[in-house]
Amino acid sequence: MPTVSVTVAKDVTEKIKAPRAIFLPWPMGHHFGVPFHASLQRRVLLEALYLLESAQVSGTIRDVNVKWADVRREAKTLTDQGGKL
């Protein structure tokens, strides 16, 4: 069964030689962003599925360039608008 890892620790993922992974430069434990941020979580999932489809060689790690500061700002906006954060 093909797999894609979602990682926030690129160095560890490189050492264990995961077959495919997407790297998010976010804090440990926040692999899919912040709670209730459905659009961001969907993006992470779609990035992983795209890599599953497009990776040509084992060991591929693809950077997803979404800054944690942007994620937190969006989370605050959702909260201010009455979201469940």
Secondary structure, 3 states (H helix, E strand, C coil): CCCCEEECCHHHHHHHCCCEEEECCCCCCCCCCCCCCHHHHHHHHHHHHHHHHHCCCCCEEEECCCCHHHHHHHHHHHHHCCCCC
